[in-house]
Amino acid sequence: MKSNNEKTLIVDATDQAAGNGLMNRRFFLNSALATTATLATGKAAFAQEAVGEGQEDWTLYPGSDALEYGELSRFEAGRVKKLVGGLAGGRTATSAGRTPLHQLMGTITPSGLHFEVTHHGIPDINPDQHQLVMHGMVKQPLKWGIENLENYPTITREYFMECSGNGRLLYYEPLSPKMTLDATHGLVSGSQWTGVKLSTLLDECGLEDGAKWIIAEGADSGSLSRSIPIDKALDDTMIAIYQNGERIRPGQGYPMRLLNPGFEGNTSVKWLRSLYVTDRPVMSRFETSKYTDKMPDGKAMQFSLELDVKSVITRPTNALSLQKHGLYEITGLAWSGRGKIARVEVSADGGKTWADAVLEGPIHSKMMTRFRIPWMWNGDPAVLQSRAIDEAGRVQPSREQLFKGRGRQAYYHYHAIHSWAVETDGTINHVYA
Amino acid sequence: MYMRKILILFCLTFAFTAAQAQQPRFGEPASKEDIDKRFFSVFPDGEFLPDGQGTPAEGAVLFEEQCELCHGTPGEKGIADVLFGGHGTIGTPQSLATIGSYWPYPTTVFNYIRRAMPYVAPMSLTNSEYYSITAYLLHENGIIGENDVINKDTLPKMEMPNKDGFVNAYPEVPDDYKTKFDE
């Protein structure tokens, strides 16, 4: 047994996929047999006493009854969203809760940890008094309550949602090496959404010729509004009623929200109550003074709706430090507003050499994909990076490449490669590399 | 007999296919009241601007009462967005995006404050009061004169300094910018 176990730590040159310890992505599979064998050893001998002697209390006493709504273990306190702004703090009207990506696994974000950004607070809507109207360039203006919407054949899809302001801190220098992932990347989450395709409702109203945009408005105290291109509306836009099997939560737009897969999150209007079909955009505040990207020549990009290809390593990050030399798994998330993730490369030497990571399937279009790759850390300094490529062939840029084109005033749509520096003592820092 | 069976089968198949093709229709007719309660948009060409009017002087009084606490006076910084100044700063490291320096359409100003402000009491003022506050903001940003009257006819004609400052990136980023975004 022991010899088998040791064997897994002997690094054959053929196992190496890139510099500074990155291993072939099948390395863990190869050593699985040895691990299994190790687990079978080390059983303690029982003395002549009660069978349960030495057991923990939770094994010796019956536990609590079932709960109406399950909770995390009390030992998991702290796995919560990072809150920024908000009226309660007397700071800004915009309130945000950021997903702790570095504390989560898989690709589905628990609904209660899905990021939220609200510009006018979270309304407390009685669904019996909420209706959605569709009007404008349609043959028959119609309205729906939640009970009517629920009668349609629903669709269920997995999609990421990202605020285009996700990563805006990274336009600035210097940034604290201890800036954690929720602060820099926590405005993205993944969910399984269930609802009705918008095209079904448009078809029922009957689109008139010349319809090009739909103005969506919410029932919050800012009546937030955005203009949605008709080709998107007829493609994959849906009106979501359920998130991860439950009714969507108030912070996600209860009782109904628009959902534009792959588009910047602000367009997926929450608390949706009006869809006005027209031939031009309304030029609302959130598509003129906000959510527009200032370019180096003084102009600003407007309706930069599709989110760019992006990835980030979620473990290890600066939220932990490496305690010993040896084998680690590097894992993270990749996503693109333009379709499926095709490939993720990982570097342990700051981008000098790259190795392909394993993509965990099934890979959904416009949904986060988890990647993994084994890494042997021998105590040398390392800079860990990931680089995503989507099916449209778009490659996640380096920071330098991003700034070369976009400058540093854009504020939105930051999607450059993120770097974690591992020091010789195992400390991990966020660095610009 | 055999032919009759075929015919019945054909009819059943046809009826089934027709039922399949029938889309569910659960929408109910929406009345003007249903729509008016839920729709607040105003377009840059002035469509849906309401009756009423206002002036910068009337707006100054309202601004002090309703807005100043969060937004501050011209030249001052409050907890909410700065609404004045910043002219000529867009694209520079000192970029300050305000109504005067950045917003491309005057109708957006009216539309936004009418639907969303004052922050703690949105929609609590009259259309004329919202026109007045809009007039004050435009005047303080040097866009209209102190005696100009703002209403549904005059507002869409006011020219914002940064009206040509935006480039539409959907569905395609214009060629001039393409290499920059596709880097």
Contacts between the chains, C-beta under 8 A, distances in Angstrom:
chain1	res1	chain2	res2	distance
A	90	B	79	7.1
A	91	B	79	6.5
A	92	B	79	6.6
A	92	B	80	7.3
A	93	B	70	7.9
A	93	B	80	6.3
A	93	B	119	5.7
A	120	B	116	6.2
A	120	B	119	7.5
A	120	B	122	7.5
A	131	B	34	6.9
A	131	B	38	7.4
A	133	B	30	4.6
A	133	B	34	5.4
A	133	B	35	5.2
A	133	B	38	5.3
A	133	B	39	7.1
A	134	B	27	7.4
A	134	B	30	7.2
A	135	B	30	6.0
A	135	B	35	5.0
A	135	B	39	7.1
A	140	B	27	7.9
A	140	B	29	6.8
A	141	B	29	7.0
A	141	B	30	4.2
A	141	B	35	6.5
A	142	B	27	3.1
A	142	B	28	6.4
A	142	B	29	6.5
A	142	B	30	5.5
A	143	B	27	6.6
A	143	B	28	5.5
A	143	B	29	7.5
A	143	B	30	4.0
A	143	B	34	5.3
A	144	B	26	6.7
A	144	B	27	5.5
A	144	B	28	7.3
A	148	B	26	4.2
A	148	B	27	6.9
A	148	B	28	7.1
A	149	B	26	7.4
A	151	B	24	6.5
A	151	B	26	4.9
A	152	B	24	5.5
A	152	B	26	6.4
A	153	B	24	6.9
A	200	B	23	7.1
A	201	B	27	6.8
A	203	B	23	6.6
A	204	B	23	6.8
A	204	B	25	5.4
A	204	B	27	5.3
A	205	B	27	7.0
A	215	B	41	5.2
A	217	B	38	6.8
A	217	B	39	6.5
A	217	B	40	6.6
A	217	B	41	6.8
A	219	B	38	7.4
A	221	B	116	7.0
A	221	B	122	5.0
A	222	B	115	6.7
A	222	B	116	3.9
A	222	B	122	6.8
A	223	B	40	5.2
A	223	B	115	4.3
A	223	B	116	6.5
A	223	B	122	7.7
A	225	B	40	7.5
A	225	B	41	6.0
A	225	B	115	7.7
A	229	B	170	6.1
A	229	B	171	7.0
A	231	B	171	7.2
A	273	B	38	4.6
A	274	B	35	7.3
A	274	B	38	4.2
A	274	B	39	4.6
A	276	B	39	6.0
A	276	B	41	6.2
A	278	B	43	7.9
A	280	B	43	6.9
A	282	B	41	4.8
A	282	B	42	7.6
A	282	B	43	5.8
A	282	B	111	7.7
A	283	B	43	7.4
A	283	B	44	5.3
A	283	B	104	7.0
A	283	B	105	5.0
A	283	B	107	7.3
A	283	B	108	5.4
A	284	B	41	7.4
A	284	B	108	6.6
A	284	B	111	6.9
A	284	B	112	7.2
A	285	B	108	5.8
A	285	B	111	7.6
A	285	B	112	4.1
A	285	B	116	7.8
A	288	B	102	8.0
A	288	B	103	6.0
A	288	B	104	5.6
A	288	B	105	6.7
A	288	B	108	5.4
A	288	B	166	7.4
A	289	B	97	6.5
A	289	B	99	7.7
A	289	B	102	5.9
A	289	B	103	5.1
A	289	B	108	7.3
A	292	B	166	6.5
A	293	B	169	7.9
A	294	B	90	6.1
A	294	B	91	6.3
A	294	B	95	6.2
A	294	B	97	7.6
A	295	B	91	7.1
A	295	B	167	7.6
A	295	B	177	6.9
A	295	B	180	7.1
A	296	B	91	6.5
A	297	B	91	6.3
A	298	B	90	5.4
A	298	B	91	3.1
A	298	B	92	7.9
A	298	B	165	7.0
A	299	B	91	7.5
A	299	B	165	5.7
A	299	B	166	6.8
A	299	B	167	5.2
A	300	B	90	7.2
A	300	B	102	7.7
A	300	B	165	5.8
A	300	B	166	5.3
A	300	B	167	7.1
A	301	B	166	7.7
A	301	B	167	5.7
A	301	B	169	4.5
A	301	B	173	7.3
A	301	B	177	7.1
A	301	B	181	7.7
A	302	B	166	4.3
A	302	B	167	6.6
A	302	B	168	5.6
A	302	B	169	6.4
A	303	B	168	5.5
A	303	B	169	5.4
A	303	B	170	3.8
A	304	B	169	4.1
A	304	B	170	7.2
A	304	B	173	7.6
A	304	B	181	7.9
A	305	B	169	7.6
A	305	B	170	5.3
A	306	B	170	7.8
A	394	B	182	7.6
A	397	B	183	5.7
A	401	B	183	4.8
A	402	B	183	6.8
A	404	B	183	5.9
A	405	B	179	6.8
A	405	B	180	3.6
A	405	B	181	6.2
A	405	B	182	7.7
A	405	B	183	3.8
A	406	B	180	6.2
A	406	B	181	7.1
A	406	B	183	7.7
A	408	B	93	7.6
A	409	B	91	6.6
A	409	B	92	7.9
A	409	B	93	7.4
A	409	B	95	5.3
